[in-house]
Amino acid sequence: MNKVFPQGDVNDNITTETKALPGGKAGCGPHSCSRPRACISAFLLLLLAILVALITLVAILGLPPRMPGAQACVTPTNRTGFLCHDQKTCIPASGVCDSIRTCVHSEDEDEGLCRDMPQSLPSFLVAHCGDPGSWIYSDQKCDGINNCGDCSDELSPVTTCLSCGPGWWRCTPTVFKYCDCIPRSLCRDHVQHCSDWSDEYSCPGP
């Protein structure tokens, strides 16, 4: 019976033979973690590359413009208005959710604004009438017209509107469209607008 003895090197040190595992790869057994670490490193490098690319893109193109929320403005007729997203166009409050797209990007007809009026409207667009269940647009208050139906948008104590200006005639009108004053353009038009007929006999006209 032949015996096999460990082989020694020139210095008589005993060496052992390392056998290759199946597949011809040494050190890649089931407990080896070299491959998972390599995969994680590659994934992290990919994420880093994507982040660098995004930062570069933002630096070149700039951040996308943020669409502002609803903003108030003053119209040329000194009425409360709605500022379009172009930050230039100011439309009357009553022009919001009127089924007419006035702003360039149609934000005055946005579904979020018009879904459940007046709750969905910003407070600066809404004015309340004497009847808690009634409301009007804020630019319709103190315009001389009986928009609420009970003149509460024109008379105190609900509102503090200025008295009739130069272009108006104070009287008790018979036409419910007006409250305390009528436009002087209606004076002497052969139509009774005041219950005392003062618009036809006393009003000097425009």
C-alpha positions as CSV (number, residue, x, y, z in Angstrom):
1,M,0.0,0.0,0.0
2,N,1.5,3.3,-1.1
3,K,1.4,6.2,1.3
4,V,1.2,9.8,0.2
5,F,3.2,12.3,2.3
6,P,2.8,16.1,2.2
7,Q,5.1,17.7,-0.2
8,G,7.8,20.1,1.1
9,D,9.3,23.1,-0.5
10,V,13.0,23.7,-0.8
11,N,13.0,25.0,2.8
12,D,11.2,21.8,4.0
13,N,8.0,23.8,4.7
14,I,4.9,21.7,4.3
15,T,2.5,23.0,1.7
16,T,-1.0,21.9,0.9
17,E,-2.6,21.8,-2.5
18,T,-5.5,24.2,-3.2
19,K,-8.1,22.6,-5.4
20,A,-10.2,24.7,-7.7
21,L,-13.9,24.6,-7.1
22,P,-16.2,23.5,-9.9
23,G,-16.3,26.2,-12.6
24,G,-12.7,26.9,-12.3
25,K,-13.1,29.9,-9.9
26,A,-11.3,29.9,-6.6
27,G,-12.8,31.7,-3.7
28,C,-16.4,32.0,-5.1
29,G,-18.3,29.7,-2.9
30,P,-21.8,30.1,-1.7
31,H,-20.7,32.2,1.2
32,S,-18.7,34.6,-0.9
33,C,-20.0,38.3,-0.7
34,S,-17.8,39.8,-3.4
35,R,-20.5,39.7,-6.1
36,P,-23.3,41.4,-3.9
37,R,-20.9,44.1,-3.0
38,A,-20.0,44.7,-6.6
39,C,-23.7,44.9,-7.5
40,I,-24.4,47.4,-4.7
41,S,-21.4,49.6,-5.7
42,A,-22.6,49.6,-9.3
43,F,-26.1,50.6,-8.3
44,L,-24.8,53.4,-6.1
45,L,-22.6,54.7,-8.9
46,L,-25.6,54.6,-11.3
47,L,-27.7,56.7,-8.8
48,L,-24.8,59.1,-8.4
49,A,-24.5,59.5,-12.2
50,I,-28.3,60.2,-12.5
51,L,-28.1,62.8,-9.7
52,V,-25.2,64.5,-11.4
53,A,-27.1,64.5,-14.7
54,L,-30.2,66.1,-13.1
55,I,-28.2,68.8,-11.4
56,T,-26.4,69.6,-14.7
57,L,-29.8,69.7,-16.5
58,V,-31.3,72.1,-13.9
59,A,-28.2,74.3,-14.0
60,I,-28.5,74.5,-17.8
61,L,-32.2,74.9,-18.2
62,G,-33.1,76.4,-14.9
63,L,-35.9,75.3,-12.6
64,P,-39.4,75.1,-14.1
65,P,-41.6,78.1,-13.3
66,R,-43.8,77.5,-10.3
67,M,-47.5,78.3,-11.0
68,P,-48.6,80.8,-8.3
69,G,-51.8,80.4,-6.4
70,A,-54.8,82.7,-6.8
71,Q,-53.7,86.4,-6.4
72,A,-55.8,89.5,-6.1
73,C,-55.3,92.6,-8.2
74,V,-57.0,95.9,-8.9
75,T,-58.7,96.4,-12.3
76,P,-58.4,99.6,-14.3
77,T,-61.9,100.5,-13.0
78,N,-60.6,100.2,-9.4
79,R,-62.4,96.9,-8.7
80,T,-61.2,93.7,-7.1
81,G,-59.7,91.5,-9.7
82,F,-58.1,88.1,-10.4
83,L,-54.4,88.1,-11.4
84,C,-53.7,85.7,-14.2
85,H,-50.5,83.6,-14.0
86,D,-48.7,85.8,-16.5
87,Q,-48.6,88.3,-13.6
88,K,-49.8,91.0,-16.0
89,T,-53.5,90.4,-16.8
90,C,-56.0,91.5,-14.2
91,I,-59.6,90.4,-14.9
92,P,-62.6,91.4,-12.8
93,A,-63.6,89.0,-10.0
94,S,-66.9,88.3,-11.8
95,G,-64.9,87.1,-14.8
96,V,-63.8,84.0,-12.9
97,C,-65.7,80.8,-13.6
98,D,-68.0,82.5,-16.1
99,S,-67.4,79.9,-18.7
100,I,-65.2,82.3,-20.7
101,R,-61.5,81.6,-20.7
102,T,-60.0,85.1,-20.3
103,C,-56.5,84.3,-18.9
104,V,-54.0,83.0,-21.5
105,H,-53.6,79.7,-19.6
106,S,-57.4,79.5,-18.7
107,E,-56.6,79.5,-15.0
108,D,-59.7,81.7,-14.4
109,E,-61.8,78.6,-15.4
110,D,-59.7,76.1,-13.5
111,E,-61.7,73.1,-12.2
112,G,-60.3,73.7,-8.7
113,L,-61.7,77.2,-8.6
114,C,-65.1,76.4,-10.1
115,R,-65.9,73.0,-8.7
116,D,-67.9,74.1,-5.6
117,M,-68.5,77.8,-5.6
118,P,-68.3,79.9,-3.5
119,Q,-66.4,77.6,-1.2
120,S,-63.8,76.8,-3.9
121,L,-63.2,80.5,-4.6
122,P,-60.5,82.5,-2.8
123,S,-62.1,84.8,-0.2
124,F,-61.1,88.0,-2.1
125,L,-63.4,87.1,-5.0
126,V,-66.5,86.6,-2.8
127,A,-68.8,89.1,-1.1
128,H,-71.7,87.9,1.1
129,C,-75.2,89.3,1.0
130,G,-77.6,90.0,3.9
131,D,-79.1,86.6,3.3
132,P,-76.4,84.2,4.4
133,G,-77.3,81.8,1.6
134,S,-76.6,84.4,-1.1
135,W,-73.3,85.7,-2.4
136,I,-71.9,87.8,-5.2
137,Y,-68.5,88.5,-6.7
138,S,-66.6,91.1,-4.8
139,D,-66.4,93.5,-7.8
140,Q,-70.2,93.6,-7.8
141,K,-70.4,95.2,-4.4
142,C,-71.0,99.0,-4.3
143,D,-71.5,99.2,-8.1
144,G,-74.9,100.8,-7.8
145,I,-76.7,97.6,-9.0
146,N,-78.9,95.4,-6.8
147,N,-76.9,92.2,-7.3
148,C,-78.0,90.6,-4.0
149,G,-81.7,91.2,-4.6
150,D,-82.2,92.9,-1.3
151,C,-79.8,95.8,-1.9
152,S,-77.6,94.5,0.9
153,D,-74.6,94.8,-1.4
154,E,-75.2,98.5,-1.8
155,L,-76.7,99.6,1.6
156,S,-75.4,99.4,5.2
157,P,-75.1,97.7,7.6
158,V,-73.8,94.9,5.3
159,T,-71.7,97.2,3.3
160,T,-70.3,100.7,3.6
161,C,-70.6,102.0,0.1
162,L,-70.0,105.6,-0.8
163,S,-73.0,107.8,-1.4
164,C,-74.2,108.5,-5.0
165,G,-71.4,110.0,-7.0
166,P,-71.6,112.8,-9.6
167,G,-72.9,110.4,-12.3
168,W,-75.8,109.2,-10.2
169,W,-79.2,110.6,-9.1
170,R,-80.4,109.8,-5.6
171,C,-84.1,108.8,-5.3
172,T,-86.3,105.8,-4.4
173,P,-86.3,103.9,-7.7
174,T,-89.1,101.7,-8.9
175,V,-86.9,99.5,-10.9
176,F,-85.5,96.9,-8.6
177,K,-82.2,96.8,-10.5
178,Y,-81.1,99.9,-8.5
179,C,-81.2,100.7,-4.8
180,D,-80.8,104.4,-3.7
181,C,-79.5,105.9,-6.9
182,I,-79.9,105.6,-10.6
183,P,-77.4,106.6,-13.3
184,R,-78.0,110.1,-14.5
185,S,-78.0,108.8,-18.1
186,L,-81.5,107.5,-17.2
187,C,-82.8,110.9,-16.3
188,R,-85.4,112.5,-18.6
189,D,-85.5,109.4,-20.9
190,H,-89.3,109.3,-20.7
191,V,-89.2,106.2,-18.5
192,Q,-90.0,106.3,-14.8
193,H,-87.2,105.0,-12.7
194,C,-87.9,106.7,-9.4
195,S,-91.2,106.3,-7.6
196,D,-91.6,110.1,-7.2
197,W,-90.8,110.7,-10.9
198,S,-87.9,112.9,-9.9
199,D,-85.8,111.3,-12.6
200,E,-88.1,112.9,-15.2
201,Y,-88.9,116.2,-13.5
202,S,-86.1,117.1,-11.1
203,C,-83.0,115.4,-12.4
204,P,-81.0,117.7,-14.6
205,G,-79.6,114.7,-16.6
206,P,-76.0,113.7,-17.3
